[in-house]
């Protein structure tokens, strides 16, 4: 699930018959990008087992970090 958006990761976990949760039993994450999971995907969890997903802002925050284009930068007053 690492690298996927939180919503997509939770959907995949549910389709596998598992229960997505946040770290320390928190509700399943709804936003961000999954940065870690426990147990790992190859662990062979039993149906109904909980899968903890850690997320970070990722894609959501990156959109806000887009700087000005080169043309916009040239228009800035270099005072």
VMD Tcl script that draws the C-alpha trace (Angstrom):
set ca {
  {0.00 0.00 0.00}
  {3.01 2.28 0.44}
  {2.91 5.09 -2.10}
  {-0.83 4.87 -2.74}
  {-3.38 7.48 -1.74}
  {-5.13 6.72 1.56}
  {-8.56 6.16 -0.02}
  {-7.21 3.74 -2.65}
  {-5.15 1.85 -0.06}
  {-8.12 1.47 2.27}
  {-10.30 0.19 -0.61}
  {-7.69 -2.42 -1.54}
  {-7.27 -3.53 2.07}
  {-11.06 -3.92 2.44}
  {-11.33 -5.88 -0.82}
  {-8.68 -8.26 0.55}
  {-10.97 -8.97 3.51}
  {-8.89 -6.96 5.95}
  {-9.69 -3.92 8.11}
  {-7.72 -0.69 7.52}
  {-6.94 1.37 10.63}
  {-4.66 4.26 11.46}
  {-1.70 3.94 13.83}
  {-2.51 3.07 17.45}
  {-6.06 1.99 16.54}
  {-7.08 5.36 15.08}
  {-9.76 5.37 12.35}
  {-8.67 4.47 8.83}
  {-6.86 7.39 7.15}
  {-8.91 9.31 4.59}
  {-6.29 11.64 3.10}
  {-2.61 11.67 2.26}
  {-0.21 9.08 0.90}
  {0.55 5.83 2.70}
  {4.14 5.87 3.94}
  {4.12 2.63 5.97}
  {1.90 -0.31 6.85}
  {1.86 -3.11 9.42}
  {1.80 -5.99 8.84}
  {3.67 -5.78 5.56}
  {1.88 -6.97 2.44}
  {3.69 -10.31 2.24}
  {2.87 -11.25 5.85}
  {-0.18 -13.35 4.96}
  {-2.73 -11.81 7.34}
  {-5.93 -13.71 8.12}
  {-9.28 -12.43 6.89}
  {-10.66 -9.74 9.20}
  {-7.21 -8.80 10.54}
  {-6.38 -5.13 11.05}
  {-3.83 -3.43 8.79}
  {-2.37 -0.21 10.21}
  {-1.67 2.47 7.61}
  {0.55 5.50 8.31}
  {0.07 8.47 6.01}
  {1.66 11.84 5.30}
  {0.18 14.81 3.41}
  {1.99 13.85 0.19}
  {-0.01 14.66 -2.94}
  {-2.44 16.93 -1.11}
  {0.31 19.17 0.26}
  {2.46 19.04 -2.88}
  {-0.20 20.84 -4.91}
  {0.06 23.81 -2.57}
  {3.86 23.93 -3.01}
  {3.88 24.62 -6.75}
  {5.98 27.73 -7.26}
  {5.55 30.40 -9.89}
  {6.31 29.57 -13.50}
  {9.48 31.07 -15.04}
  {7.33 33.73 -16.71}
  {5.63 34.61 -13.41}
  {9.03 34.75 -11.70}
  {10.31 37.21 -14.32}
  {7.34 39.46 -13.61}
  {8.25 39.77 -9.91}
  {9.77 43.07 -8.81}
  {13.31 42.21 -7.54}
  {13.37 45.01 -4.93}
}
mol new
graphics top color blue
foreach p $ca { graphics top sphere $p radius 0.5 }
foreach p [lrange $ca 0 end-1] q [lrange $ca 1 end] { graphics top cylinder $p $q radius 0.2 }
display resetview
